[in-house]
Amino acid sequence: MSSYKRRATPGDTEWFVHDRFGMFIHFGLYAAPARHEWIQCREQIQPEEYKKYFDHFNPDLFDAKEWARKAKAAGMKYAVLTSKHHEGFCLFDSQYTDYKITNTQFGRDLIKEYVEAFRAEGLKVGFYYSLIDWHHPEFTIDHIHPMRNLPDAEAISAKRDMKKYAEYMRNQVTELLTNYGRIDILWFDFSYKKAPGSTDWMQGKGKDDWESEKLIEIARRLQPGIIIDNRADIDQDIWTPEQLQVEEWPKHKESGELVTWEACQTFSGSWGYHRDEQTWKSPEQLIAMLIKTVALGGNLLMNVGPTARGCFDKRADRALDAFGEWMKYNARSIYGCTMAEPEFITPNGCRLTQSEDGKRLYIHLLEYPYQTLYMPCLAERIEYAQFLHDASEVKYDPSNGFVCSKMQNTFLLPTKKPDILVPVIEVFLK
């Protein structure tokens, strides 16, 4: 069994740390302008102008079953969809706002269809819910609000009441966790501090503004088995580093304990659909990102931003296909795996994962080492070794000197790299 002990969490995260790989889906009105999900903030688009995206929103090609099939084919085990993003637009039929998808030309509850389709494919289901809301009339103006530079912004904000907005959030979270059956993950986003140089009235927002304790209490009462992230400014189940590759397993800043964590990443530089964005990651980068995350005890939540027609564009499909092709043969090195025990020293150009029961070690060859791979401190532990993608034997020579007071092992590899993006050696341990 793995010796790594994670910080205790309010929710049961055992399934989560086993499944390791999920799909994030950012979808909303911002898919129509197609130039970043923060477009309303970045371009300071006022509500009356932003309304054109609401008026013309009609994702007529949306097929929840197709989304679910693609997630499953990519090897993903759960999904998290934006029920409401910062723009305030809801993908569900909320009784507390008219700013919702059932009032668009589309006219259907997209969240309902998503939940049913993903459940039917055997995937766990999660909701992202933005704590920020640039549409709500009681959400006070701050340094990231689209109205921040209006001449009367301070006067407008002074008339707003965050307590009323916090009540609105509780009502909507109640709907989301009551009307759609079992929900596995609730992903709040996000708390933030005042930006340097901001005026005194343009404060950031945190747990007191969201009334996070009440919000979380409702979620746990309605869905006792739910997992919640930590972005409501109160420690919960999941730590969520964003758009970065961590160098070590994250630890709780006060206790120093290892935390349950999930890296959220994008195929490109945007979460929502961005037509002209060009920094799309290569298949090699994507697979390496998944491997490196699990090798540090984490999960990967990989984002897709559907087009305004409601489907994934070809670039996203190609990225998902890359995951699917690799996971088809190598998923055993991801599911139910975690950081390898400290006794195993990682060779250059490789990443290690180990099964939770400790019986198998996986060596991911991110850089193919020609004919030999040297690995210290392993020889006495090997029972058998094979390539994972085809179960072909990998021979090894345990007689190559002594390192760390234990014999170094030399794996004998084919000269030519096997025809798979990242080959994996599966080592059965004594």
MARBA-51112 format. One line per 4 residues: number of its first residue (from 1); their letters; for each residue x, y, z of C-alpha. Coordinates in Angstrom, 2 decimals, always signed. Each point is the difference from the previous one (the first is absolute). Layout:
NUM	A	X Y Z; ...
This chain:
1	MSSY	+0.00 +0.00 +0.00; +1.10 +3.57 -0.66; +1.62 +1.63 +3.01; -1.15 +3.50 -0.97
5	KRRA	-2.58 +1.30 +2.44; -2.18 +2.84 -1.23; -1.62 +2.65 +2.16; -3.46 -1.08 +1.17
9	TPGD	-2.87 +1.52 -1.99; -3.69 +0.59 +0.83; -1.06 -1.97 -3.10; +1.03 -3.48 -1.07
13	TEWF	+2.67 +0.44 -2.68; +0.95 -3.66 -0.44; -1.71 -0.37 -3.39; +1.47 +3.33 -1.06
17	VHDR	+3.64 -0.90 +0.63; -0.55 -3.34 -1.70; -1.55 +1.40 -3.20; +2.66 +2.71 -0.47
21	FGMF	-1.25 +1.46 -3.31; -3.00 +2.21 -0.71; -1.47 +2.35 -2.58; -0.58 +3.68 +0.76
25	IHFG	-2.54 +1.70 -2.29; -0.24 +3.79 -0.24; -3.10 +0.99 -1.94; -2.03 +3.17 -0.01
29	LYAA	-0.88 +3.12 -1.95; +3.72 +0.79 -0.37; +0.20 -2.79 -2.59; -1.74 +2.37 -2.44
33	PARH	+2.58 +2.83 -0.05; +2.56 -2.83 +0.10; +2.85 +2.03 +1.42; +0.45 -1.20 +3.59
37	EWIQ	-2.50 -0.70 +2.78; +1.07 +3.19 +1.79; -0.92 +2.15 -2.99; -2.66 +1.96 +1.91
41	CREQ	+2.60 +1.03 +2.58; +2.92 +0.48 -2.38; -1.92 +2.14 -2.47; -2.20 +1.59 +2.69
45	IQPE	-3.17 -0.88 -1.87; -3.06 +1.45 +1.70; -3.14 -2.09 +0.60; -2.05 +1.64 -2.73
49	EYKK	+2.69 -0.77 -2.60; +0.73 -3.50 +1.30; -3.70 -0.83 -0.39; +0.49 -0.63 -3.73
53	YFDH	+1.76 -3.26 +0.84; -2.98 -1.08 +2.09; -2.44 +0.94 -2.76; +1.88 -2.03 -2.62
57	FNPD	+1.13 -2.95 +2.12; -1.18 -3.28 -1.52; +2.33 -3.02 +0.35; -2.05 -2.01 -2.48
61	LFDA	+2.67 -2.69 -0.50; +0.23 -0.77 +3.71; -0.20 -3.72 +0.70; +0.63 -0.93 +3.61
65	KEWA	+0.39 -3.66 -0.91; +2.77 +0.88 -2.46; +1.81 +2.07 +2.66; -0.24 -2.91 +2.41
69	RKAK	+1.22 -2.55 -2.55; +3.00 +2.15 -0.84; +0.90 +0.46 +3.67; -0.18 -3.74 +0.61
73	AAGM	+1.95 -0.81 -3.16; +2.77 +2.36 +1.15; +0.33 -2.01 +3.21; -1.68 +2.57 +2.24
77	KYAV	-1.94 -1.28 +2.99; -1.90 +3.11 +1.11; -1.03 +3.40 -1.29; -0.59 +3.51 +1.34
81	LTSK	-2.16 +2.40 -2.05; -0.48 +3.74 +0.53; -3.58 +0.32 +1.22; +0.67 +3.75 +0.27
85	HHEG	+3.18 +1.89 -0.83; +1.06 +3.53 +0.98; -2.31 +1.55 -2.61; -2.94 -1.23 +2.12
89	FCLF	-1.72 -1.93 -2.78; -1.47 -3.32 +1.19; -0.03 -3.24 -1.98; -2.82 -1.29 +2.22
93	DSQY	-3.64 +0.95 +0.43; +0.31 +2.07 +3.17; -3.12 +1.57 +1.43; +2.09 +2.85 +1.48
97	TDYK	+1.09 +1.65 -3.25; -1.16 +0.63 -3.56; +3.62 -0.05 -1.17; -0.04 -3.69 -0.84
101	ITNT	+0.24 -2.34 -2.94; -3.68 -0.94 +0.02; -0.76 +3.63 -0.94; +2.30 -0.09 -3.05
105	QFGR	-0.82 -1.33 -3.46; +1.38 -3.35 +1.19; -2.81 -0.25 +2.56; +1.16 -3.14 +1.84
109	DLIK	+1.60 -0.77 +3.35; +3.51 -0.90 -1.13; +1.10 -1.03 +3.49; -2.75 -2.60 +0.18
113	EYVE	+1.07 -1.57 -3.28; +3.67 +0.08 +1.03; -0.65 -1.77 +3.30; -2.10 -2.74 -1.59
117	AFRA	+2.44 -0.65 -2.85; +3.15 -0.13 +2.11; -1.64 -2.22 +2.59; -1.11 -2.35 -2.76
121	EGLK	+3.67 -0.41 -1.03; +0.95 -0.88 +3.57; +1.80 +3.29 +0.65; -0.13 +1.97 +3.23
125	VGFY	-1.73 +3.39 -0.33; +1.08 +3.39 +1.33; -1.17 +3.61 -0.14; +2.19 +3.08 -0.22
129	YSLI	-1.78 +2.99 +1.54; +1.48 +3.48 -0.21; -0.01 +2.03 +3.19; +0.48 +3.04 -2.24
133	DWHH	-2.96 +1.40 -1.92; +0.38 +3.07 -2.21; -3.69 -0.08 -0.96; -1.63 -0.07 +3.43
137	PEFT	-1.29 +3.41 +1.16; +1.18 -0.56 +3.60; +3.55 -1.12 -0.79; +2.21 +2.89 +1.05
141	IDHI	+2.41 +1.51 -2.50; +3.69 -0.76 +0.53; +3.27 +0.13 -1.90; -0.94 -2.84 -2.37
145	HPMR	-3.60 +1.07 -0.63; -0.83 +1.16 -3.56; -1.57 +3.17 +1.43; +3.07 +0.98 +2.03
149	NLPD	+0.93 +3.04 -2.09; -3.43 +1.54 -0.37; -0.05 +3.60 +1.35; -2.66 -0.93 +2.57
153	AEAI	+1.28 -3.50 +0.78; +0.57 +0.74 +3.69; -3.49 +1.45 +0.42; -1.57 -2.98 -1.79
157	SAKR	+1.94 -2.47 +2.11; -0.91 +1.76 +3.26; -3.67 -0.78 -0.62; +0.64 -3.71 -0.41
161	DMKK	-0.35 -2.60 +2.74; +2.28 -3.02 -0.01; -2.15 -1.71 +2.63; -2.83 -0.15 -2.52
165	YAEY	+2.39 -1.40 -2.57; +1.28 -2.63 +2.47; -3.61 -1.07 +0.59; -0.46 -0.26 -3.78
169	MRNQ	+3.00 -2.34 -0.20; -1.34 -2.20 +2.77; -3.33 -0.24 -1.79; +1.67 -1.01 -3.26
173	VTEL	+2.34 -2.50 +1.61; -3.08 -1.50 +1.68; -1.59 -0.39 -3.42; +3.09 -1.59 -1.50
177	LTNY	+0.37 -2.48 +2.84; -3.71 -0.83 +0.22; -1.31 -0.20 -3.56; +2.56 -2.22 -1.75
181	GRID	+0.50 -3.06 +2.18; +3.37 -0.95 +1.46; +2.78 +2.51 -0.65; +3.57 -1.07 +0.73
185	ILWF	+1.98 +3.26 -0.17; -0.77 +3.67 +0.70; +2.67 +2.30 -1.42; -0.32 +3.59 +1.29
189	DFSY	+2.03 +2.74 -1.72; +1.51 +2.23 +1.43; +1.15 +2.22 +2.90; +2.40 +2.88 -0.65
193	KKAP	+1.67 +2.92 +1.75; +0.02 +3.66 -0.87; +2.43 +0.74 -2.81; +2.98 +2.26 +0.85
197	GSTD	-0.90 +3.60 -0.70; -3.76 -0.60 +0.08; -2.12 +2.64 +1.70; -1.30 -0.83 +3.47
201	WMQG	-3.51 -0.74 -1.19; +1.20 -2.43 -2.68; +0.66 -2.81 +2.42; +0.59 -3.61 -0.96
205	KGKD	-2.33 -2.64 +1.36; +0.34 -3.00 +2.30; -1.90 -2.29 +2.33; -1.78 +2.79 +1.89
209	DWES	-1.38 +1.43 -3.23; -1.13 -3.40 -1.29; -1.19 -1.06 +3.48; +1.89 -3.17 -0.82
213	EKLI	-0.76 -1.87 +3.20; -3.74 +0.13 -0.73; +0.57 -0.90 -3.64; +2.12 -3.04 +0.85
217	EIAR	-2.35 -1.10 +2.77; -2.89 -0.10 -2.48; +2.06 -1.97 -2.50; +1.08 -2.60 +2.55
221	RLQP	-3.53 -0.34 +1.39; -1.58 -0.48 -3.43; +2.76 -2.23 -1.39; +1.83 -1.69 +2.91
225	GIII	+2.39 -1.83 -2.31; +1.06 +3.04 -1.99; +3.58 +1.20 -0.48; +0.60 +3.79 +0.11
229	DNRA	+3.02 +2.04 -1.10; +1.70 +2.64 +2.16; -0.70 +3.11 -2.08; -2.81 +1.27 +2.22
233	DIDQ	+2.83 +1.07 +2.35; -0.54 -2.88 +2.46; +2.03 -3.22 -0.06; -2.10 -2.88 -1.25
237	DIWT	+0.91 -3.11 -2.00; +1.98 +1.01 -3.09; +2.88 +2.45 -0.58; -0.08 +1.25 -3.58
241	PEQL	+3.21 +1.46 -1.48; -0.86 +1.58 -3.35; +1.95 +0.15 -3.26; +3.31 -1.04 +1.53
245	QVEE	+2.02 -3.17 +0.43; +0.87 -0.40 +3.68; +3.45 -1.29 +0.94; -1.00 -1.88 +3.12
249	WPKH	-3.11 -1.39 +1.69; -1.77 +3.08 +1.47; -0.14 +0.26 +3.77; -2.36 +1.79 +2.32
253	KESG	+1.57 +3.35 +0.80; -0.62 -0.32 +3.74; +0.15 -3.69 +0.87; +2.50 -1.04 -2.68
257	ELVT	-2.17 -3.03 -0.83; -0.31 -1.28 -3.56; -3.28 +1.16 -1.51; -2.40 -1.53 -2.50
261	WEAC	+0.62 +2.02 -3.11; -1.06 +0.45 -3.59; +1.80 +1.93 -2.74; -2.44 +1.78 -2.29
265	QTFS	+1.45 +0.58 -3.45; -1.02 +1.04 -3.50; +0.78 -1.30 -3.47; +0.93 +3.58 -0.93
269	GSWG	+0.25 +3.34 +1.81; -3.74 +0.44 +0.50; -2.71 -1.82 +1.96; -2.92 +1.07 -2.18
273	YHRD	-0.02 -0.46 -3.77; +2.58 +2.34 -1.57; -0.12 -0.14 -3.78; +3.35 +1.70 -0.70
277	EQTW	+2.06 -1.29 +2.94; +3.14 -1.76 -1.29; +1.85 -1.36 +3.04; -1.50 -3.47 -0.14
281	KSPE	+2.06 -2.63 +1.80; +1.48 -2.89 -1.94; -1.10 -3.60 +0.68; +3.38 -0.60 +1.66
285	QLIA	-0.58 +2.94 +2.37; -3.49 -1.17 +0.87; +1.01 -3.57 +0.84; +3.03 +1.23 +1.95
289	MLIK	-2.27 +2.31 +2.00; -2.22 -2.89 +1.05; +2.95 -2.21 +0.91; +1.83 +2.70 +1.97
293	TVAL	-3.15 +0.87 +1.93; -0.69 -3.56 +1.13; +3.72 -0.48 +0.72; -0.41 +2.71 +2.67
297	GGNL	-3.15 -1.49 +1.49; -2.49 +2.20 -1.85; -2.95 -0.08 -2.38; -0.22 +1.72 -3.39
301	LMNV	-3.17 +1.90 -0.94; +0.43 +0.73 -3.71; -2.15 +2.73 -1.51; -2.05 +0.12 -3.19
305	GPTA	-1.67 +3.21 -1.20; -2.85 -0.88 -2.39; -0.88 +2.30 -2.88; -3.15 +2.14 +0.04
309	RGCF	-1.65 -2.72 -2.12; +0.46 -2.30 +3.01; +2.59 -2.40 -1.39; +3.74 -0.51 +0.48
313	DKRA	+2.15 +1.45 -2.76; +2.49 -2.14 -1.95; +2.97 +1.14 +2.08; -1.69 -1.16 +3.19
317	DRAL	-0.99 -3.29 -1.62; +3.61 -0.62 -1.04; +1.20 +0.67 +3.54; -2.61 -2.35 +1.46
321	DAFG	+0.93 -2.65 -2.56; +3.65 +0.24 +1.10; -1.02 -0.71 +3.59; -2.31 -2.80 -1.08
325	EWMK	+2.59 -1.76 -2.13; +2.59 +0.08 +2.78; -2.41 -0.84 +2.83; -1.42 -2.96 -1.90
329	YNAR	+3.26 -1.84 +0.63; +1.54 +1.79 +2.99; -2.88 +0.88 +2.32; +1.25 -2.54 +2.54
333	SIYG	+2.88 +2.36 +0.77; -2.49 +2.80 +0.81; -3.13 -1.43 +1.63; +0.57 -1.07 +3.59
337	CTMA	+3.55 +1.33 -0.08; +1.89 +2.66 +1.90; +3.51 +1.28 +0.68; +2.56 -2.81 +0.16
341	EPEF	+1.49 -0.84 +3.37; +3.18 +1.98 +0.86; +2.19 -3.09 -0.30; -0.43 +0.13 -3.79
345	ITPN	+2.31 +2.53 -1.66; -1.35 +1.52 -3.21; +2.34 -0.40 -2.99; +0.70 +3.03 -2.17
349	GCRL	-2.75 +0.70 -2.53; -2.53 -2.17 +1.84; -2.90 +0.28 +2.42; -1.11 -2.69 +2.44
353	TQSE	-3.42 -1.00 +1.24; -0.82 -2.91 +2.28; -3.19 -1.93 +0.63; -1.64 +0.81 +3.33
357	DGKR	+0.49 -3.59 +1.15; +3.74 +0.41 -0.63; +0.25 -3.07 -2.24; +0.77 +1.71 -3.32
361	LYIH	+2.36 +2.78 -0.98; -0.46 +1.90 -3.26; +2.93 +1.64 -1.77; -1.20 +2.56 -2.56
365	LLEY	+2.66 +0.61 -2.65; -0.61 +3.65 -0.85; +3.44 +0.01 -1.65; +0.75 -3.29 -1.68
369	PYQT	+3.48 -1.15 +1.17; +1.16 -1.92 -3.09; +0.92 -3.57 +1.03; +0.43 +0.13 +3.76
373	LYMP	-1.67 +1.55 +3.01; +1.92 +0.06 +3.27; -2.00 +0.11 +3.20; +1.67 -0.03 +3.40
377	CLAE	-1.30 -1.82 +3.05; -2.44 -2.22 -1.87; +1.70 -3.28 -0.96; -0.83 -1.86 +3.21
381	RIEY	-3.69 +0.91 -0.33; -0.75 -1.15 -3.58; -2.08 -3.10 -0.61; -0.80 +0.68 -3.66
385	AQFL	-0.07 +2.95 -2.43; -1.94 +0.69 -3.19; -1.07 +2.81 -2.28; -3.50 +0.92 +1.04
389	HDAS	-1.37 +0.75 -3.46; +0.49 -3.55 -1.32; +1.06 -2.10 +3.02; +3.27 -0.88 -1.72
393	EVKY	+2.81 -1.00 +2.35; +2.66 +2.57 +0.82; +3.20 -1.82 +0.92; +2.23 +1.37 +2.71
397	DPSN	+3.47 -0.51 +1.36; +0.30 +0.33 +3.78; +3.77 -0.38 +0.07; +1.18 +3.49 -0.90
401	GFVC	+1.77 +1.20 +3.11; -1.25 +1.26 +3.32; -1.82 +3.27 +0.68; -1.60 +1.05 +3.28
405	SKMQ	+1.29 -3.28 +1.49; -2.42 -1.86 -2.27; +0.63 -1.33 -3.48; -0.69 +2.27 -2.94
409	NTFL	-2.27 -1.41 -2.68; +0.50 +0.37 -3.74; -3.07 -0.38 -2.19; +0.84 -1.25 -3.48
413	LPTK	-2.19 +1.86 -2.49; -0.58 -0.24 -3.75; +2.14 +2.46 -1.93; -2.99 +1.54 -1.64
417	KPDI	-2.64 +1.58 +2.20; -3.29 -1.96 -0.03; -2.76 +1.60 -2.04; -1.74 +1.71 +2.90
421	LVPV	+0.25 +3.59 +1.17; +1.44 -0.76 +3.44; +1.03 -3.64 +0.58; -0.51 -1.35 +3.50
425	IEVF	+1.90 -2.82 +1.70; -2.15 -1.91 +2.46; +2.09 -1.52 +2.77; -1.52 -2.71 +2.18
429	LK	+1.59 +0.34 +3.42; +1.01 -2.72 +2.44
